[in-house]
Amino acid sequence: MACIGSSRLCARAEKLCQFGHFSQIRKKLSTTFTKSRVEIERVIGPTVKQCQNKKTTASCRIGIARAMSSIQTIQPGSLPDYQVDPYRLVEDDLKLVYDGIRLELNVNTTQDELRKIATYYFDGKGKAIRPLLVILMSRAINYHKDEINILTKSQQKLAMYSEMIHNASLIHDDVIDQADYRRGKPSVNAVWSQKKVSLAGNYILAIATVLLSRLKNDEVTITLAEIISDLVQGEFMQLGSKETENERFAHYLNKTYRKTGSLIANSLKATAIVAEANDQIIELAYQYGRNIGLAFQLVDDFLDFVSSSAMMGKPTATDLKLGLATAPVLFACEKYPELNAMIMRRFQEPNDVERAYKLVHESHGLDQTKFLAKKHCAEAVKLVQSLAESPYQKALIFISDFVINRIK
C-alpha cells in the first residue's frame, strides 16, 4: 500500500498512527465492491426497509450480511472460510446481551418515561459492533488460552457495558448536536425534551457503572473508567481546531481515538484481563480494538460524503453542517488550500458547506481516507492472526472486511 498521489499529509498520518512495516500484509483478506453504489442500494435497500418494520432485528442483520455478500467478490488467493457471518456465530450471545441491558434498565427505576427513553436505542436496529467485538474477542481468547468454547458471565457483562456506554454517548451526542434523526427513526432528542434525554443518558451510565462494580476487578474498573474520560475529552476536542496542517490532523486522530477507538480498544483489553490472559494477549486485544475503532470512524467520515440519507439512517454531510473537518476535508486541503480558511471559521459563511463538499469530491480526500482505514484494518488483521485459529478468530479477521466495505 502506498499513499495516493504522493500525499504529504497521508505520509504524516501514517507516522502519527505509528504503523509498522506493511510490506508483508496478507493480500488474501481484501474484498472489494464490484458494483456501483446505485447497485448496492438496489440490493440492500429492500432488506433495510423490511428491517425498519420489525421489532427484533437479529435476523435482519443476518439478512443484510447475506445481501452484502451477493455484491462482494473475493480477490484471488482469499480463503472462503474467512467469509463467516459474525452475527450468526454469536447470535445467541447478542440476544442475551440486549435482553440483559433492557432488563437492567427496566428493573432499576419506577419511572416509565425514563425506561422508554433509556431503552429507545436498544431496539436491535444498530450495528451492535461493540458487543459483537467483545463477544468474538472473548471467545477467541478463551479458545486460544484454554481451548474452551464459552463466554463467561463477566465477559457477557463487559459486552453489555460497552453497548450501554456507546448508547449513552449517542444520547448525549443527540443533545449536543441537536440531531433529529438516527438509525432511520426520530432521535431521542426529537421525541423527548433535552432535559429528560440528558438525564436518561446519565441513567444508562449509572446502571453501566453498577454492572462494572459487580465484576469486582480493580484493573478492569480502571481500564473501563478511561472510556468515559476519553469520550468527554474527545467531545471537548471536537469543539476546537488547530491552525497548522500537521497539528490539525494529529488533533483529529487524537479526537477520533477518544470518541470512538477508546471504547472498543479498552473494552477488548478488559475482556482479555477478565480471561486472565498474559500481557501480550492483553496488548493484542487493545491494539486490535484501537485499529478497528479508528478504521470504523474513518469509514464513517467517508460515508458522510458518499452515502444517501436513506442508507445511513441519518442525514449525510452532517459533519460539515456541524462545522467539523474530518479526514476527507483535511486530506482535500492539500489540493485546495482554500479549505483551511473554511475550517477555521467552521464552515459558517454562506455556501461554505456546499463548496467544501464539492472540493472534497474533486480531490483525493475520499481515497486517502479509505486508504488510511484499510491500513488500520490490515494492522488489526495482522495482530489477531497471532491467536489460535478458531471460528471466532476468523470472524475477527472478517470484521476488518466488514468495516471497510460497509455502506451504512
LOPA-739380 format. One line per 4 residues: their letters; for each residue z, y, x of C-alpha. Coordinates in nm, 2 decimals. Each point is the difference from the previous one (the first is absolute). Layout:
<recs>
a	Z,Y,X; ...
</recs>
This chain:
<recs>
maci	0.00,0.00,0.00; -0.08,0.35,0.12; 0.06,0.34,-0.15; -0.29,0.12,-0.21
gssr	-0.21,0.28,0.15; 0.22,0.01,0.31; 0.26,0.19,-0.19; 0.27,0.16,0.22
lcar	0.24,0.00,-0.29; -0.06,-0.37,-0.07; 0.08,-0.07,0.36; 0.31,0.21,-0.03
aekl	0.10,-0.18,-0.32; -0.03,-0.34,0.18; 0.23,0.13,0.28; 0.25,0.13,-0.25
cqfg	0.01,-0.33,-0.18; 0.06,-0.18,0.33; -0.24,-0.28,-0.06; -0.03,-0.27,0.27
hfsq	-0.32,-0.13,0.14; -0.23,-0.10,-0.28; -0.29,-0.17,0.18; 0.13,-0.34,-0.10
irkk	0.04,0.08,-0.37; -0.13,-0.30,-0.21; -0.32,0.09,-0.18; 0.03,-0.28,-0.24
lstt	0.25,0.18,-0.22; -0.21,0.29,-0.11; -0.18,0.00,-0.34; -0.22,0.27,-0.13
ftks	-0.12,0.11,-0.34; -0.36,-0.09,-0.05; -0.06,0.21,-0.31; 0.03,0.37,-0.08
rvei	0.30,0.16,-0.16; -0.20,0.01,-0.33; -0.03,-0.38,0.01; 0.37,-0.04,0.10
ervi	0.11,0.20,-0.31; -0.25,-0.20,-0.22; 0.16,-0.33,0.11; 0.37,0.11,0.02
gptv	0.00,0.26,-0.29; 0.02,-0.25,-0.29; 0.29,-0.19,0.16; 0.19,0.32,0.06
kqcq	-0.05,0.12,-0.37; 0.12,-0.34,-0.13; 0.31,0.02,0.22; 0.09,0.34,-0.13
nkkt	0.05,-0.15,-0.34; 0.22,-0.29,0.11; 0.38,0.00,0.01; 0.01,-0.24,0.30
tasc	-0.24,0.04,0.28; 0.06,-0.27,0.25; -0.30,-0.18,-0.13; -0.19,0.33,0.01
rigi	0.06,0.05,0.37; -0.13,-0.35,0.06; -0.31,0.08,-0.22; -0.06,0.32,0.20
aram	0.03,-0.19,0.33; -0.25,-0.26,-0.12; -0.24,0.27,-0.12; 0.04,0.17,0.34
ssiq	-0.10,-0.33,0.17; -0.32,0.00,-0.19; -0.12,0.32,0.17; 0.12,-0.08,0.35
tiqp	-0.17,-0.21,0.26; 0.16,-0.17,0.30; -0.14,0.09,0.33; -0.14,-0.27,0.22
gslp	0.28,-0.18,0.18; 0.27,0.07,-0.26; 0.22,-0.28,-0.13; -0.02,-0.08,-0.37
dyqv	0.36,-0.11,-0.01; 0.11,0.36,0.09; -0.13,0.11,-0.34; 0.32,-0.09,-0.18
dpyr	0.12,0.17,-0.31; 0.34,0.15,0.11; 0.10,0.09,-0.36; -0.06,-0.35,-0.13
lved	0.18,-0.15,0.30; 0.33,0.18,-0.08; -0.06,0.08,-0.37; 0.33,-0.17,-0.11
dlkl	0.19,0.20,0.27; -0.15,0.33,-0.12; 0.09,-0.08,-0.36; 0.36,-0.06,0.10
vydg	0.00,0.33,0.19; -0.12,0.20,-0.29; 0.22,-0.18,-0.25; 0.29,0.06,0.23
irle	-0.07,0.37,0.04; -0.03,0.06,-0.38; 0.32,-0.20,-0.06; 0.19,0.21,0.26
lnvn	-0.13,0.33,-0.14; 0.08,-0.10,-0.36; 0.34,-0.15,0.03; 0.15,0.27,0.22
ttqd	-0.03,0.28,-0.26; 0.06,0.05,-0.37; -0.25,0.29,-0.02; -0.31,-0.13,-0.18
elrk	-0.22,0.29,0.11; 0.11,-0.04,0.37; -0.10,-0.37,-0.02; -0.35,0.10,-0.14
iaty	-0.06,0.25,0.28; 0.14,-0.21,0.28; -0.21,-0.31,-0.10; -0.32,0.19,-0.09
yfdg	-0.18,-0.08,0.33; 0.13,-0.36,0.02; -0.25,-0.12,-0.25; -0.19,-0.21,0.25
kgka	-0.31,0.23,0.01; 0.05,0.11,0.36; -0.13,-0.18,0.30; 0.34,-0.14,0.09
irpl	-0.10,0.02,0.36; 0.36,0.06,0.13; 0.18,-0.29,-0.17; -0.31,-0.22,0.07
lvil	0.03,0.07,0.37; 0.37,-0.05,0.01; -0.04,-0.34,-0.17; -0.29,-0.11,0.22
msra	0.17,0.11,0.32; 0.33,-0.17,-0.11; -0.17,-0.33,-0.07; -0.22,0.02,0.31
inyh	0.30,0.06,0.23; 0.21,-0.27,-0.18; -0.28,-0.24,0.07; -0.05,0.12,0.36
kdei	0.37,-0.03,0.07; 0.12,-0.31,-0.19; -0.32,-0.14,-0.16; 0.16,0.05,-0.34
nilt	-0.20,0.13,-0.30; 0.26,0.21,-0.18; 0.08,0.35,-0.09; 0.37,0.07,0.02
ksqq	0.19,0.20,-0.25; 0.07,0.27,0.26; -0.37,0.03,0.07; -0.08,0.02,-0.37
klam	0.24,0.29,-0.03; -0.18,0.17,0.29; -0.32,-0.03,-0.18; 0.16,0.16,-0.31
ysem	0.15,0.27,0.22; -0.33,0.09,0.16; -0.17,0.04,-0.34; 0.28,0.19,-0.16
ihna	0.01,0.25,0.29; -0.38,0.04,-0.02; 0.01,0.06,-0.38; 0.28,0.25,0.03
slih	-0.20,0.19,0.25; -0.30,0.00,-0.24; 0.21,0.14,-0.27; 0.13,0.28,0.23
ddvi	-0.36,0.06,0.13; -0.12,0.04,-0.36; 0.26,0.28,-0.05; -0.08,0.17,0.33
dqad	-0.38,-0.02,-0.05; 0.02,0.06,-0.37; -0.22,-0.30,-0.05; -0.12,-0.09,-0.35
yrrg	-0.17,-0.33,0.06; 0.09,-0.32,0.20; -0.12,-0.36,-0.01; -0.23,0.07,-0.29
kpsv	0.26,0.15,-0.23; 0.20,0.32,-0.05; 0.25,0.05,0.28; 0.37,0.00,-0.07
navw	-0.02,0.37,0.07; -0.24,0.04,-0.30; 0.21,-0.20,-0.24; 0.35,0.12,0.07
sqkk	0.16,0.32,0.14; 0.02,0.06,0.37; 0.38,-0.01,-0.01; 0.01,-0.34,-0.17
vsla	-0.27,-0.14,0.23; 0.19,0.12,0.31; 0.32,-0.15,-0.12; -0.18,-0.33,-0.07
gnyi	-0.14,-0.01,0.36; 0.35,0.05,0.12; 0.13,-0.28,-0.22; -0.26,-0.24,0.15
laia	0.12,0.10,0.34; 0.36,-0.06,-0.10; -0.07,-0.35,-0.13; -0.20,-0.08,0.30
tvll	0.29,0.10,0.22; 0.23,-0.24,-0.21; -0.25,-0.28,0.08; 0.01,0.08,0.36
srlk	0.38,0.00,0.01; 0.00,-0.36,-0.13; -0.18,-0.12,0.31; 0.31,0.09,0.21
ndev	-0.20,0.04,0.31; 0.06,0.32,0.20; -0.31,-0.03,0.21; -0.22,-0.04,-0.31
titl	0.18,0.30,-0.16; -0.06,0.22,0.30; -0.37,-0.10,0.01; -0.06,0.06,-0.37
aeii	0.19,0.33,0.00; -0.26,0.13,0.23; -0.26,-0.04,-0.27; 0.15,0.25,-0.23
sdlv	0.06,0.25,0.28; -0.36,-0.04,0.11; -0.13,0.05,-0.36; 0.19,0.33,-0.03
qgef	-0.11,0.12,0.34; -0.36,-0.10,-0.06; 0.00,0.20,-0.32; 0.13,0.30,0.18
mqlg	-0.26,-0.04,0.28; -0.27,0.00,-0.27; 0.10,0.35,-0.10; -0.11,0.14,0.34
sket	-0.28,-0.03,0.25; -0.07,0.07,0.37; -0.22,0.26,0.17; -0.18,-0.21,0.26
ener	-0.23,-0.29,-0.06; 0.20,-0.25,0.21; 0.34,0.11,-0.14; -0.14,-0.02,-0.36
fahy	-0.12,-0.36,0.04; 0.33,-0.11,0.16; 0.18,0.17,-0.29; -0.22,-0.18,-0.25
lnkt	0.06,-0.35,0.16; 0.38,0.06,0.02; 0.01,0.11,-0.36; -0.21,-0.30,-0.11
yrkt	0.23,-0.24,0.18; 0.31,0.16,-0.16; -0.15,0.01,-0.35; -0.18,-0.34,-0.01
gsli	0.04,-0.20,0.32; 0.38,0.01,0.04; 0.06,-0.17,-0.33; -0.22,-0.30,0.07
ansl	0.09,-0.02,0.37; 0.37,0.01,-0.05; 0.00,-0.23,-0.30; -0.18,-0.26,0.20
kata	0.23,0.05,0.29; 0.30,-0.05,-0.24; -0.13,-0.33,-0.13; -0.04,-0.12,0.36
ivae	0.36,0.10,0.07; 0.11,-0.19,-0.31; -0.19,-0.31,0.12; 0.20,0.03,0.33
andq	-0.32,0.01,0.19; -0.01,0.10,0.37; -0.06,0.35,0.12; -0.37,-0.07,0.07
iiel	-0.06,-0.11,-0.36; 0.20,0.29,-0.14; -0.22,0.24,0.20; -0.31,-0.18,-0.10
ayqy	0.09,0.03,-0.37; 0.07,0.37,0.05; -0.32,0.08,0.18; -0.21,-0.20,-0.24
grni	0.15,0.20,-0.29; -0.05,0.33,0.19; -0.37,-0.07,0.06; -0.07,-0.12,-0.35
glaf	0.19,0.29,-0.14; -0.19,0.26,0.20; -0.33,-0.17,-0.08; 0.08,-0.01,-0.37
qlvd	0.06,0.37,-0.01; -0.31,0.08,0.21; -0.21,-0.20,-0.26; 0.18,0.18,-0.28
dfld	-0.10,0.33,0.16; -0.35,-0.13,0.04; -0.02,-0.11,-0.37; 0.11,0.35,-0.11
fvss	-0.34,0.11,0.11; -0.22,-0.28,-0.11; 0.14,-0.18,-0.31; -0.02,0.10,-0.36
samm	0.30,0.10,-0.20; -0.06,-0.29,-0.23; 0.03,-0.25,0.29; 0.29,0.16,0.17
gkpt	0.21,0.04,-0.32; 0.08,0.35,0.11; -0.20,0.32,0.07; -0.21,0.01,0.32
atdl	-0.02,0.28,0.26; 0.37,0.04,-0.09; 0.11,0.07,0.36; -0.23,0.30,0.04
klgl	0.12,0.14,-0.34; 0.35,-0.03,0.13; -0.08,0.18,0.32; 0.02,-0.31,0.22
atap	-0.22,-0.07,0.29; -0.03,-0.38,0.05; -0.18,-0.20,0.27; -0.36,0.05,-0.15
vlfa	0.05,0.38,0.01; 0.16,0.00,0.35; -0.28,-0.20,0.14; -0.26,0.22,-0.17
ceky	0.14,0.30,0.18; -0.17,-0.11,0.32; -0.34,0.06,-0.16; 0.10,0.28,-0.23
peln	0.26,0.22,0.16; 0.00,0.23,-0.30; 0.23,-0.27,-0.16; 0.28,0.11,0.23
amim	0.05,0.33,-0.19; -0.01,-0.18,-0.33; 0.27,-0.24,0.12; 0.23,0.28,0.10
rrfq	-0.04,0.17,-0.33; 0.04,-0.34,-0.18; -0.34,0.03,-0.17; 0.13,0.28,-0.23
epnd	-0.30,0.23,0.00; -0.28,-0.04,-0.26; -0.24,-0.28,0.08; 0.21,-0.13,0.29
vera	0.05,-0.34,-0.16; -0.36,-0.04,-0.09; -0.12,0.12,0.34; 0.24,-0.22,0.19
yklv	-0.10,-0.30,-0.21; -0.36,0.06,0.08; 0.05,0.04,0.37; 0.20,-0.32,0.03
hesh	-0.29,-0.19,-0.16; -0.24,0.16,0.24; 0.21,-0.08,0.31; 0.12,-0.33,0.16
gldq	0.34,0.06,-0.15; -0.01,-0.29,-0.24; -0.15,-0.24,0.25; 0.27,0.10,0.26
tkfl	0.27,-0.05,-0.25; -0.12,-0.35,-0.10; -0.04,-0.08,0.37; 0.36,0.09,0.08
akkh	0.12,-0.20,-0.30; -0.19,-0.30,0.13; 0.16,0.04,0.34; 0.34,-0.02,-0.15
caea	-0.09,-0.30,-0.20; -0.14,-0.17,0.31; 0.32,0.06,0.18; 0.20,-0.14,-0.30
vklv	-0.21,-0.32,0.01; 0.05,-0.04,0.37; 0.37,0.02,-0.05; 0.03,-0.25,-0.29
qsla	-0.21,-0.26,0.18; 0.30,-0.06,0.22; 0.17,-0.17,-0.30; -0.03,-0.37,-0.08
espy	-0.31,-0.07,-0.21; 0.09,-0.02,-0.37; -0.15,0.11,-0.33; 0.23,0.31,0.02
qkal	-0.11,0.09,0.35; -0.36,-0.03,-0.11; 0.08,0.22,-0.30; 0.14,0.27,0.23
ifis	-0.32,-0.01,0.19; -0.20,0.02,-0.32; 0.21,0.30,-0.11; -0.16,0.21,0.28
dfvi	-0.34,-0.07,-0.15; 0.12,0.09,-0.34; 0.15,0.33,0.12; -0.33,0.10,0.17
nrik	-0.23,-0.10,-0.29; 0.21,0.10,-0.30; -0.17,0.24,-0.24; 0.31,0.13,-0.18
</recs>
